[in-house]
Amino acid sequence: MTQSSNNYNLEERTQKFGEGIIEFCKTLEQDAITRPLMKHSMKIKNCKLKIILLIPFLLCIPIAASGAEFGLGVTKHTFDLELLPGDSYEGEITVFNQSKELALPVKVQLLLWNLKEDSDDIEFVQAEAALNAAKWFTFEDGKTDFIVEPGGARNIPFRIDVPVGVAPSAHFAMMRFEPVLPSHYFEQQGPRFIPEIGVLFFIKVSTLSIDGDKGLYGADILSFDSKDGKPIPLLSRLIPSAEAAVFEDVVKKFAAKIRNTSLYHFKASGYVEMKNVFGKQVARVELPARYLLPNRNRSFDIEVIKETQSFWQRHSFFGPYTATLVLNIPGQEIPAVMREKFWVFPWKEALAALFIFGLFALLRGRIWKSGKALLVGSK
């Protein structure tokens, strides 16, 4: 092979190349469609270009100018599976690199998780080997490290094998994708954010029987209360039928707390309706379809009266009302029900109407007297 005899100033050419890369990055547009898919974002060091050699892989990772942003996206965020002991499931997740400038080395982790008690926050937990659902996962190529090219995607085929001896139960695992980034990728000061993303797995290991799983589901409504009503203490004591209270205005939001007492997880299903003293339905909304995990409480904020309704619609409530929460339980014919009775007495509007009526009556009386006096004088 013939060796070139040209001599180049490597430092000067590298500087020009770096300046060209920076100018190019300034012309790139931010993608408003893919931005919501990024869980976190990160900024690269200011106006520097580096080449990282990872021996023995000789992996070259380009660095962009300050302000470059990147993150990960996935095709599916949750898997809700029902399997029998000894069954297998094969699936695939596609991971996207939202950056059009940087290749991302990504590491896959399998973790067990659960919800914190009476909270929507996830916590990672431990389990004995026989109940560790993270051990049920295998990858097609056996690798848990890969690289996603700029603007590219990587398909991750996986398989879940449930052991034969697993009893009926629910298991929760997370497949977490986390970029493995060198420390010099970050700015010297300020917080460092890693754009990791997780896929949640809800795995129900059911039983094969004639009756199925009907008796394995259960839930209790622990509380169902008004959230935004302004009570009138004096009237609340005087009206015993107002079990909750007498409110100045109609209750628009309710807070419910539900506990799953069964072996399995399931999505909440049901509704909240409000009826007046004549039994006429004045409002109804569906219960948010959120997961209820075994032996966990979960709180719901339910908006019954929408703010989009007109002023007169939202202020035309008067008298006694009953709000009812109905929770459907899988396999159960009778739902769980809880009611709250309250009164609405819009005293401010009532005083305003009384004032207007009184003023009208006063003016009407004076006009009547003045008209009568004019008629008598004319005669």
C-alpha positions as CSV (number, residue, x, y, z in Angstrom):
1,M,0.0,0.0,0.0
2,T,1.4,3.4,-0.9
3,Q,1.8,5.8,2.0
4,S,0.7,9.5,1.4
5,S,3.5,12.0,1.7
6,N,1.2,15.0,2.4
7,N,1.9,16.7,5.8
8,Y,-1.1,18.1,7.7
9,N,-1.4,20.3,10.8
10,L,-3.6,17.8,12.8
11,E,-4.4,20.3,15.5
12,E,-5.5,23.0,13.1
13,R,-7.6,20.6,11.0
14,T,-9.2,19.1,14.2
15,Q,-10.1,22.6,15.3
16,K,-11.7,23.5,12.0
17,F,-13.6,20.2,12.0
18,G,-14.9,20.9,15.5
19,E,-16.0,24.4,14.5
20,G,-17.8,23.0,11.5
21,I,-19.6,20.4,13.7
22,I,-20.7,23.2,16.1
23,E,-22.1,25.4,13.3
24,F,-23.9,22.4,11.9
25,C,-25.5,21.6,15.3
26,K,-26.8,25.2,15.5
27,T,-28.8,24.7,12.4
28,L,-30.6,21.6,13.7
29,E,-34.3,22.0,14.7
30,Q,-35.7,20.6,17.9
31,D,-38.2,17.8,17.4
32,A,-41.4,18.8,19.2
33,I,-43.0,15.5,18.5
34,T,-40.3,13.3,20.1
35,R,-39.6,15.7,23.0
36,P,-42.4,14.4,25.3
37,L,-41.0,10.9,25.0
38,M,-37.8,12.0,26.8
39,K,-38.0,11.3,30.5
40,H,-34.9,13.3,31.3
41,S,-32.5,15.5,29.3
42,M,-28.8,16.2,29.5
43,K,-26.4,18.9,28.2
44,I,-23.0,18.2,26.8
45,K,-19.8,20.2,27.7
46,N,-19.4,23.6,26.1
47,C,-18.0,23.7,22.6
48,K,-15.6,20.8,22.8
49,L,-15.0,17.8,20.5
50,K,-13.6,14.6,21.8
51,I,-13.0,11.1,20.5
52,I,-13.3,8.3,23.1
53,L,-11.6,5.0,22.4
54,L,-13.1,2.1,24.3
55,I,-10.6,-0.7,24.1
56,P,-11.0,-3.4,22.9
57,F,-14.2,-2.3,21.1
58,L,-12.6,0.9,19.5
59,L,-16.0,2.6,19.8
60,C,-16.0,6.2,18.6
61,I,-18.6,8.4,20.2
62,P,-19.0,12.0,18.9
63,I,-19.7,14.9,21.2
64,A,-22.0,17.7,20.2
65,A,-22.0,21.4,21.2
66,S,-23.5,22.9,24.3
67,G,-27.2,22.7,24.4
68,A,-27.5,19.4,22.5
69,E,-30.3,17.3,24.0
70,F,-31.0,13.6,23.8
71,G,-33.0,10.9,25.4
72,L,-34.6,7.5,24.9
73,G,-38.0,6.4,23.7
74,V,-39.7,3.0,23.6
75,T,-42.6,1.6,21.5
76,K,-44.5,0.3,24.6
77,H,-44.5,1.3,28.2
78,T,-46.5,-1.4,29.9
79,F,-47.1,-5.2,29.4
80,D,-50.1,-6.7,31.2
81,L,-49.7,-10.5,30.9
82,E,-51.7,-13.5,32.2
83,L,-49.7,-16.7,32.2
84,L,-50.1,-20.2,33.7
85,P,-47.3,-21.9,35.6
86,G,-44.9,-23.4,33.0
87,D,-46.1,-21.0,30.2
88,S,-43.8,-18.8,28.1
89,Y,-44.3,-15.4,26.5
90,E,-42.2,-13.9,23.7
91,G,-42.2,-10.2,23.0
92,E,-40.2,-7.4,21.6
93,I,-39.4,-3.8,22.6
94,T,-38.0,-1.2,20.3
95,V,-35.7,1.4,21.8
96,F,-35.3,4.8,20.0
97,N,-32.4,7.2,20.3
98,Q,-34.0,10.7,20.2
99,S,-30.7,12.4,19.5
100,K,-29.7,12.8,15.9
101,E,-26.1,13.6,16.9
102,L,-24.9,11.1,19.5
103,A,-24.7,7.3,19.6
104,L,-25.9,6.0,23.0
105,P,-24.4,3.0,24.7
106,V,-27.4,1.5,26.7
107,K,-27.5,-1.1,29.5
108,V,-30.6,-3.1,30.3
109,Q,-31.5,-3.9,33.9
110,L,-34.4,-6.1,35.2
111,L,-35.8,-5.0,38.6
112,L,-38.7,-5.9,40.8
113,W,-41.0,-3.1,41.8
114,N,-44.1,-2.3,43.7
115,L,-46.1,0.8,44.7
116,K,-45.4,2.5,48.0
117,E,-48.2,2.2,50.4
118,D,-50.9,4.8,49.7
119,S,-48.8,6.4,47.0
120,D,-48.3,6.5,43.3
121,D,-44.5,6.3,43.7
122,I,-42.6,3.2,42.6
123,E,-40.1,1.5,44.9
124,F,-37.7,-1.3,44.0
125,V,-38.0,-4.4,46.1
126,Q,-36.3,-7.8,46.7
127,A,-37.7,-11.3,46.5
128,E,-36.5,-14.8,47.2
129,A,-35.2,-16.6,44.1
130,A,-38.4,-18.7,43.7
131,L,-40.5,-15.6,43.4
132,N,-38.1,-13.3,41.6
133,A,-39.9,-12.6,38.3
134,A,-36.8,-10.7,37.0
135,K,-35.1,-14.1,36.7
136,W,-37.8,-15.3,34.3
137,F,-36.6,-13.0,31.5
138,T,-34.1,-14.0,28.9
139,F,-32.9,-12.1,25.8
140,E,-32.6,-13.6,22.3
141,D,-28.9,-12.8,21.9
142,G,-28.1,-13.0,25.6
143,K,-26.8,-9.4,25.7
144,T,-27.9,-6.7,28.0
145,D,-25.6,-4.0,26.5
146,F,-26.0,-2.4,23.1
147,I,-25.5,0.8,21.1
148,V,-28.3,2.8,19.5
149,E,-27.0,4.9,16.6
150,P,-28.0,8.6,16.3
151,G,-31.7,8.8,15.3
152,G,-31.8,5.1,15.1
153,A,-33.6,2.2,16.9
154,R,-32.8,-1.2,18.3
155,N,-35.2,-4.1,18.6
156,I,-34.9,-6.0,21.9
157,P,-36.5,-9.5,21.6
158,F,-37.2,-11.1,25.0
159,R,-38.8,-14.2,26.5
160,I,-40.5,-14.9,29.8
161,D,-40.6,-18.4,31.2
162,V,-42.8,-18.9,34.3
163,P,-41.5,-21.8,36.5
164,V,-43.8,-24.8,36.8
165,G,-44.2,-24.6,40.6
166,V,-45.3,-20.9,40.9
167,A,-48.5,-20.5,42.9
168,P,-51.3,-18.1,41.7
169,S,-49.9,-14.6,42.3
170,A,-49.1,-11.2,40.8
171,H,-45.5,-10.2,39.9
172,F,-44.2,-6.8,38.9
173,A,-41.0,-6.3,37.0
174,M,-39.3,-3.3,35.2
175,M,-37.1,-3.5,32.2
176,R,-35.0,-0.4,32.6
177,F,-32.9,1.1,29.8
178,E,-30.1,3.4,31.0
179,P,-27.4,5.1,28.9
180,V,-23.8,4.4,30.1
181,L,-22.1,7.8,29.6
182,P,-18.5,8.8,30.5
183,S,-18.2,11.5,33.1
184,H,-16.6,14.0,30.7
185,Y,-19.8,14.0,28.7
186,F,-21.3,16.2,31.4
187,E,-20.9,19.8,32.3
188,Q,-18.4,20.5,35.1
189,Q,-21.1,22.1,37.3
190,G,-24.7,21.5,37.9
191,P,-26.8,18.3,38.2
192,R,-26.3,15.4,36.0
193,F,-29.4,13.8,34.5
194,I,-29.4,10.4,32.8
195,P,-32.2,9.9,30.3
196,E,-33.2,6.4,31.4
197,I,-36.6,4.9,30.7
198,G,-38.4,1.9,32.1
199,V,-41.0,-0.5,30.8
200,L,-43.4,-2.0,33.4
201,F,-44.5,-5.6,33.4
202,F,-47.7,-6.7,35.2
203,I,-47.5,-10.5,35.3
204,K,-50.5,-12.5,36.6
205,V,-49.8,-16.2,37.2
206,S,-53.3,-17.7,37.2
207,T,-54.7,-21.1,38.0
208,L,-56.4,-23.5,35.6
209,S,-59.6,-24.6,37.3
210,I,-63.3,-24.9,36.5
211,D,-64.3,-21.9,38.6
212,G,-61.3,-19.8,37.4
213,D,-60.1,-16.9,39.5
214,K,-63.5,-15.6,40.7
215,G,-62.8,-16.0,44.4
216,L,-59.2,-14.5,44.1
217,Y,-60.3,-10.9,43.5
218,G,-61.5,-8.5,46.1
219,A,-61.3,-4.8,47.0
220,D,-62.6,-2.4,49.7
221,I,-63.5,1.2,49.4
222,L,-61.8,2.7,52.5
223,S,-63.1,6.3,52.1
224,F,-65.1,8.5,49.8
225,D,-65.2,12.2,50.7
226,S,-65.8,15.5,49.2
227,K,-62.5,17.3,48.3
228,D,-63.3,20.9,47.4
229,G,-66.5,21.8,49.2
230,K,-66.7,24.7,51.6
231,P,-68.9,23.6,54.5
232,I,-71.2,25.8,56.5
233,P,-70.6,24.6,60.1
234,L,-73.8,26.0,61.7
235,L,-76.2,24.5,59.0
236,S,-74.2,21.2,59.1
237,R,-75.1,20.8,62.8
238,L,-78.7,21.8,62.2
239,I,-79.4,19.5,59.3
240,P,-78.8,15.9,60.4
241,S,-79.5,14.4,57.0
242,A,-76.4,16.1,55.7
243,E,-74.1,13.3,56.8
244,A,-71.0,14.9,55.2
245,A,-71.9,18.6,55.6
246,V,-73.8,21.5,54.2
247,F,-71.7,23.2,51.5
248,E,-71.9,26.7,50.1
249,D,-71.6,25.3,46.5
250,V,-71.9,21.9,44.8
251,V,-69.0,19.5,45.4
252,K,-67.1,19.3,42.2
253,K,-64.4,16.8,43.2
254,F,-64.3,13.7,45.4
255,A,-61.3,11.8,46.9
256,A,-61.6,8.0,47.1
257,K,-59.2,5.5,48.7
258,I,-59.4,1.9,47.5
259,R,-57.5,-1.2,48.8
260,N,-57.0,-4.3,46.7
261,T,-57.4,-7.2,49.0
262,S,-56.9,-9.9,46.3
263,L,-54.0,-11.9,45.0
264,Y,-54.0,-10.2,41.6
265,H,-53.7,-6.8,40.2
266,F,-56.5,-5.3,38.2
267,K,-57.6,-2.0,36.7
268,A,-60.1,0.1,38.5
269,S,-63.5,0.1,36.8
270,G,-66.7,1.8,37.9
271,Y,-68.3,5.2,38.2
272,V,-69.3,8.1,40.4
273,E,-72.8,9.5,40.1
274,M,-74.6,12.3,41.8
275,K,-78.4,12.4,42.3
276,N,-80.7,15.1,43.8
277,V,-83.5,14.6,46.3
278,F,-85.9,13.4,43.5
279,G,-83.5,10.6,42.5
280,K,-82.6,12.4,39.2
281,Q,-79.0,11.9,38.1
282,V,-77.3,15.3,37.8
283,A,-73.7,14.1,37.1
284,R,-71.8,10.9,36.3
285,V,-68.2,10.2,35.5
286,E,-66.2,7.0,35.0
287,L,-63.6,5.9,37.5
288,P,-60.0,6.5,36.2
289,A,-58.7,3.2,34.8
290,R,-55.7,2.9,37.1
291,Y,-54.0,-0.3,38.4
292,L,-54.9,-1.5,41.8
293,L,-52.0,-3.7,43.2
294,P,-52.5,-6.5,45.7
295,N,-52.4,-5.4,49.4
296,R,-51.9,-1.7,48.4
297,N,-54.1,1.4,49.0
298,R,-54.5,3.8,46.1
299,S,-56.1,7.2,46.1
300,F,-58.3,8.7,43.4
301,D,-59.2,12.3,42.7
302,I,-62.5,12.3,40.8
303,E,-63.8,15.4,39.1
304,V,-67.6,15.1,38.9
305,I,-68.6,18.6,37.9
306,K,-66.5,20.0,35.1
307,E,-65.2,23.5,35.1
308,T,-66.2,23.8,31.5
309,Q,-69.9,23.9,32.5
310,S,-71.5,27.3,32.4
311,F,-71.8,29.6,35.5
312,W,-75.5,28.9,35.9
313,Q,-75.0,25.1,35.5
314,R,-72.4,25.1,38.3
315,H,-74.4,27.4,40.6
316,S,-77.9,26.0,40.2
317,F,-77.6,23.3,42.8
318,F,-79.7,23.5,45.9
319,G,-80.9,21.0,48.5
320,P,-79.9,17.5,49.4
321,Y,-77.7,15.3,47.1
322,T,-76.2,11.8,47.2
323,A,-72.9,10.9,45.6
324,T,-72.3,7.2,45.0
325,L,-69.0,5.5,44.2
326,V,-69.4,2.1,42.4
327,L,-66.3,-0.1,42.0
328,N,-66.6,-3.2,39.8
329,I,-64.5,-6.1,40.9
330,P,-63.4,-8.8,38.4
331,G,-65.3,-12.1,38.8
332,Q,-67.8,-10.5,41.3
333,E,-71.4,-9.8,40.4
334,I,-71.9,-7.4,43.3
335,P,-69.7,-4.3,43.1
336,A,-68.3,-2.4,46.1
337,V,-70.4,0.7,46.8
338,M,-70.0,3.7,49.1
339,R,-72.2,6.8,49.4
340,E,-71.9,10.3,50.7
341,K,-74.9,12.5,51.5
342,F,-74.6,16.3,51.6
343,W,-76.6,19.5,51.2
344,V,-75.9,22.5,49.0
345,F,-77.1,25.9,50.3
346,P,-75.6,28.7,48.1
347,W,-76.3,31.4,50.7
348,K,-74.3,34.1,48.9
349,E,-76.4,33.6,45.8
350,A,-79.5,33.3,48.0
351,L,-78.7,36.6,49.7
352,A,-78.1,38.3,46.4
353,A,-81.4,37.0,45.0
354,L,-83.2,38.1,48.2
355,F,-81.6,41.5,47.9
356,I,-82.7,41.9,44.3
357,F,-86.2,40.6,45.1
358,G,-86.5,43.0,48.0
359,L,-85.2,45.9,46.0
360,F,-87.7,45.1,43.2
361,A,-90.6,44.8,45.7
362,L,-89.6,48.2,47.3
363,L,-89.4,49.9,43.9
364,R,-92.6,48.2,42.8
365,G,-94.4,49.5,45.9
366,R,-93.1,53.0,45.4
367,I,-94.0,53.0,41.7
368,W,-97.5,51.7,42.6
369,K,-98.0,54.5,45.2
370,S,-96.7,57.2,42.8
371,G,-99.0,55.9,40.0
372,K,-102.0,55.8,42.4
373,A,-101.3,59.3,43.6
374,L,-101.1,60.6,40.0
375,L,-104.4,58.9,39.2
376,V,-106.1,60.5,42.3
377,G,-104.7,63.9,41.4
378,S,-105.9,63.8,37.9
379,K,-109.4,63.2,39.0
